[in-house]
Amino acid sequence: MTQQVSNSPFLKPFFLKTPVGVVSPRPQRRHTLPASEFRNLNPQDAISVFEIEREAFVSVSGECPLTLDEVLNFLGQCPELSLGWFEEGQLVAFIIGSGWDKERLAQEAMTQHVPDTTTVHIHVLSVHRHCRQQGKGSILLWRYLQYLRCVPGLRRALLICEEFLVPFYLKAGFKEKGPSAISVPNMCFREMEYMLGGQAYARRNSGC
């Protein structure tokens, strides 16, 4: 599970079409960055990841799900369990996961990566402030889950979220497992589970 699945169709770049009626002033050069691409993250992406995460979470909950050191740790140990969405080379949204080896998430799951397991713990999904309310979170989550289906040995994904986010994850195909054993001061979480079995190249629900 330590290798990146480079042949996954969900990590290949895709290109946004030029809107109808818009004339490009000059032909694009071959070395221009792809309009939009998905790829695994690496430690060099950690600062961008943390900046997006900090802006998204500190104003709401007062703290980040992952510290910068934890971001670096996970991107160093298990980059194949992360996914970033880049537009013209800039990170606009990301997911970071790690391996876990128990039925339910426990407090130590917040900082540990257990290699060679069948379960992914999704720590954080975050979208840049200028790209919110555009459906990017739903699209990225769908592509991440489809990507995980291509990683040998993985069977399910777990995460915790606040009550108001439960409908978002239910719509993405997760099931509630009940209250989480993980505690953070002044916050309560629900644990969610997604089973990765089934068709790896399932068509995305257009209503997501």
C-alpha positions as CSV (number, residue, x, y, z in Angstrom):
1,M,0.0,0.0,0.0
2,T,3.0,2.3,0.0
3,Q,3.1,2.8,-3.8
4,Q,1.3,5.5,-5.6
5,V,-1.3,4.1,-8.0
6,S,-0.1,6.1,-11.0
7,N,-2.2,4.3,-13.5
8,S,-5.4,5.2,-11.8
9,P,-7.7,7.2,-14.2
10,F,-8.7,9.4,-11.3
11,L,-5.2,10.9,-11.0
12,K,-4.8,11.8,-14.6
13,P,-5.1,15.5,-15.6
14,F,-8.3,16.8,-17.1
15,F,-8.6,20.0,-19.1
16,L,-11.3,22.6,-18.8
17,K,-12.9,23.6,-22.1
18,T,-12.7,27.3,-23.1
19,P,-16.2,28.8,-22.6
20,V,-18.2,29.3,-25.8
21,G,-17.7,32.7,-27.3
22,V,-14.3,33.3,-25.6
23,V,-11.5,33.6,-28.1
24,S,-8.0,32.7,-26.8
25,P,-5.6,35.5,-27.8
26,R,-2.9,33.1,-28.7
27,P,-2.5,29.3,-29.0
28,Q,-1.5,27.6,-25.7
29,R,2.1,26.5,-25.5
30,R,2.8,22.9,-24.8
31,H,4.6,23.6,-21.6
32,T,1.7,25.5,-19.9
33,L,0.4,23.9,-16.7
34,P,-2.8,21.8,-17.0
35,A,-5.9,23.7,-16.3
36,S,-6.9,21.2,-13.6
37,E,-5.3,18.0,-12.3
38,F,-5.4,15.6,-9.3
39,R,-2.4,14.0,-7.8
40,N,-1.0,12.6,-4.5
41,L,0.5,15.2,-2.2
42,N,4.1,15.2,-1.0
43,P,6.0,17.0,1.8
44,Q,6.7,19.9,-0.5
45,D,2.9,20.6,-0.6
46,A,2.7,20.8,3.2
47,I,2.8,24.6,3.5
48,S,0.0,25.1,1.0
49,V,-2.0,22.4,2.7
50,F,-1.6,23.9,6.1
51,E,-2.5,27.4,4.9
52,I,-5.7,26.3,3.4
53,E,-6.6,24.1,6.4
54,R,-5.8,26.9,8.9
55,E,-8.0,29.4,7.1
56,A,-10.8,26.9,6.8
57,F,-10.9,25.6,10.4
58,V,-9.5,28.2,12.8
59,S,-12.2,30.7,12.1
60,V,-14.9,28.0,12.8
61,S,-13.5,25.7,15.5
62,G,-10.4,27.6,16.7
63,E,-8.0,24.8,15.8
64,C,-6.8,22.8,12.8
65,P,-7.5,19.0,12.5
66,L,-3.8,18.6,11.7
67,T,-0.8,20.6,12.8
68,L,1.9,21.5,10.2
69,D,4.1,18.8,11.8
70,E,1.3,16.2,11.4
71,V,0.8,17.2,7.8
72,L,4.4,16.7,7.1
73,N,4.4,13.4,8.9
74,F,1.4,12.0,7.0
75,L,2.6,13.3,3.6
76,G,6.0,11.7,4.4
77,Q,4.7,8.3,5.6
78,C,1.7,7.7,3.4
79,P,1.5,10.2,0.5
80,E,-0.5,7.6,-1.5
81,L,-3.5,8.1,0.9
82,S,-3.7,11.9,0.0
83,L,-5.1,13.6,-2.9
84,G,-4.8,17.3,-4.1
85,W,-6.7,19.2,-6.7
86,F,-4.5,21.7,-8.5
87,E,-5.6,24.4,-10.9
88,E,-2.8,25.9,-13.0
89,G,-0.4,24.5,-10.5
90,Q,-2.0,26.0,-7.4
91,L,-3.6,23.7,-4.7
92,V,-7.3,24.5,-4.4
93,A,-8.5,21.5,-2.4
94,F,-7.1,18.4,-0.7
95,I,-7.8,15.3,1.4
96,I,-5.3,13.7,3.7
97,G,-5.7,10.1,5.0
98,S,-3.7,7.5,6.9
99,G,-3.8,3.8,7.6
100,W,-5.8,2.4,10.6
101,D,-6.2,-1.1,11.9
102,K,-9.2,-1.2,14.3
103,E,-12.9,-1.4,13.7
104,R,-13.6,2.1,15.2
105,L,-11.4,5.2,15.3
106,A,-9.6,5.9,18.6
107,Q,-7.8,9.0,19.9
108,E,-4.4,7.7,18.7
109,A,-5.8,7.5,15.2
110,M,-5.5,11.3,15.1
111,T,-1.7,11.1,14.9
112,Q,-0.8,7.6,13.9
113,H,-0.4,5.9,10.5
114,V,-0.6,2.1,10.5
115,P,0.9,0.7,7.3
116,D,-0.4,-2.2,5.3
117,T,-4.0,-2.2,6.6
118,T,-7.4,-2.4,5.0
119,T,-8.8,0.9,6.5
120,V,-8.1,4.5,5.6
121,H,-8.7,7.2,8.2
122,I,-9.7,10.4,6.4
123,H,-8.3,13.2,8.6
124,V,-9.3,16.3,6.7
125,L,-11.0,17.6,3.5
126,S,-10.5,21.3,2.9
127,V,-11.1,23.7,0.0
128,H,-9.4,27.0,-0.6
129,R,-11.6,30.0,0.5
130,H,-11.8,31.3,-3.1
131,C,-13.1,28.0,-4.4
132,R,-15.9,27.2,-2.0
133,Q,-19.6,26.9,-2.8
134,Q,-18.6,25.5,-6.2
135,G,-19.1,21.8,-5.5
136,K,-15.3,21.1,-5.3
137,G,-15.5,19.3,-2.0
138,S,-18.0,16.8,-3.3
139,I,-16.1,16.3,-6.5
140,L,-12.8,15.8,-4.7
141,L,-14.3,13.4,-2.2
142,W,-15.8,11.3,-5.0
143,R,-12.6,11.1,-6.9
144,Y,-10.7,10.2,-3.7
145,L,-13.0,7.3,-2.9
146,Q,-12.8,6.0,-6.5
147,Y,-9.0,6.3,-6.3
148,L,-9.0,4.3,-3.0
149,R,-10.8,1.5,-4.8
150,C,-7.7,1.2,-7.0
151,V,-5.3,0.8,-4.1
152,P,-4.7,-2.9,-3.4
153,G,-5.9,-4.2,-0.1
154,L,-8.1,-1.3,1.0
155,R,-11.6,-2.2,2.0
156,R,-13.1,0.9,3.7
157,A,-12.7,4.5,4.8
158,L,-13.5,6.0,8.2
159,L,-13.8,9.6,9.3
160,I,-15.3,11.7,12.1
161,C,-17.3,14.9,11.5
162,E,-19.5,17.3,13.4
163,E,-23.3,16.7,13.3
164,F,-23.9,19.4,10.6
165,L,-21.6,17.6,8.1
166,V,-23.3,14.3,8.4
167,P,-25.7,14.9,5.5
168,F,-22.8,15.8,3.2
169,Y,-21.1,12.5,3.9
170,L,-24.3,10.5,3.8
171,K,-24.9,11.9,0.3
172,A,-21.4,10.8,-0.7
173,G,-22.2,7.2,0.3
174,F,-21.0,7.1,3.9
175,K,-23.0,5.4,6.7
176,E,-23.2,6.5,10.3
177,K,-21.5,4.3,12.9
178,G,-22.6,6.5,15.9
179,P,-20.9,8.8,18.3
180,S,-17.1,8.9,18.0
181,A,-14.9,8.0,20.9
182,I,-12.5,10.8,19.8
183,S,-12.8,13.8,22.0
184,V,-11.8,17.4,21.4
185,P,-12.7,20.2,23.9
186,N,-16.2,21.7,23.3
187,M,-16.7,19.5,20.2
188,C,-18.7,16.3,19.6
189,F,-18.2,14.0,16.5
190,R,-20.0,11.3,14.6
191,E,-18.1,8.5,13.1
192,M,-18.8,7.7,9.4
193,E,-17.8,4.6,7.3
194,Y,-17.6,4.1,3.5
195,M,-17.2,0.6,2.1
196,L,-14.8,0.5,-0.9
197,G,-16.2,-2.7,-2.4
198,G,-17.9,-2.8,-5.8
199,Q,-17.2,-1.3,-9.2
200,A,-14.0,0.8,-9.2
201,Y,-15.1,2.9,-12.2
202,A,-18.6,3.6,-11.1
203,R,-20.3,6.5,-12.7
204,R,-20.5,9.6,-10.5
205,N,-24.0,10.5,-9.4
206,S,-24.7,13.7,-11.2
207,G,-26.7,14.9,-8.2
208,C,-23.6,15.0,-5.9
